[in-house]
Amino acid sequence: MNALAALQEWYLAQCNDDWEHAYGVSIGTLDNPGWSFAVGLTDTYLEAAKFTEHSYGVGADGHASGNEWMICKVENQNFVGYGGPMKLEEMIRVFLSWASENA
């Protein structure tokens, strides 16, 4: 299954006439250029799951170099990903892998 279809299935499984009104999934663009990806974890089975930050191509000062960079982490009850212009699918796959491991 492709990453977008799997994300849609995960999203639908969380929808309970409550969660989707306060939380959800968002995808945006960055001016680096790149992508941002966020998933609200509150009131999902992932709310208390441990996630180890996954990143590469980012310097010690937090700045990306070129287009080959990505950061995925959990902060403030959200899974967040930021990455280069060709990293959106990879960020989604990192999230889906973690979600599957904790299902």
N, C-alpha and C positions, 0 to 999 in steps of 0.2 A: 504494500500500500504506500502511496506517496505521502510525504510529510504533511502536505496541506489537508488531504483527506483524513489522515489520522488526527490532526489537530482539530478538525471539525467534529470528529467523533468524540474526542475527549471533551470538547466544549459542550456538546449536546448532552453528554452524560452528566455534566455538572448542573445543567439547567434544571431548576426545581421550583420555578415560579417565585424564587426569592433571590438566589445567588446572582443570576444574570442581571438583576436590577441594580445591584451594588458593585459587582465585580465583573470580570470578563477578561478578554484578550485584546491587546492593542498592538498594532504594528505601525511604525512610523519611520521617517527618514531622518538622517543626520546630515550635517553640513560638512562632514569630514572628506568625502561622502561615506555614507553607510546606512545601516538599519538599526532601529531599536525595536525590541520585542518584549512585551510584558504580559504576565499572566497573574491575575489575582488568586491567591491561594487560600484566603480566609474562607472558612466553611467548606473546604474540600479535604479529601483524604491526605493531601500533601501539606496541609497547614503546619504540621509538626515534624514533617520528614526532614532529615538532614541532607543538605546538598553541599558538596565541596566545590568551591569556585573553580571554574574551568576557564582558562584564558591562555592566549598566546599572541605574540606580536605586539605586545603593549609594554612600553618601557617602565622603569621603576617610578617615574614621575606620573604615570597614568596616561601618557600620550601614545596614540597609535602611530605606527610607522608604515606608510604605504597603505595598500589595500588588504594585506593578509594579516588581519587581526580580529580577535573576538574575545569578548568577556561575557560569561554567564555566571550569575550568582543569585542568591536569595537575599533580599533586603526588605524590611518593612512589610512582611507577609506577601511579597511579590517575587515571582521568578522574573528576573530581568536579564536581557541580553542586548549587547551592543556589538556591532561588527561591521566589517568592511562591506563594500557594495555587492559582493557575491557571497555573503555569509548568512543571509536570512534563513535559507533552508537548513543549514548546519545548526543554527541556534534553535530552530524548531525541533530538529532531531535530538539535540542535547536535552531539551525539555521533555520530549516524548519518551526518551530512553529512561530518564529519571522517574517520570510518572509511571512507566511500566514496571520498573524495578520496585516501586513502592505501592503498587496496586494491591 
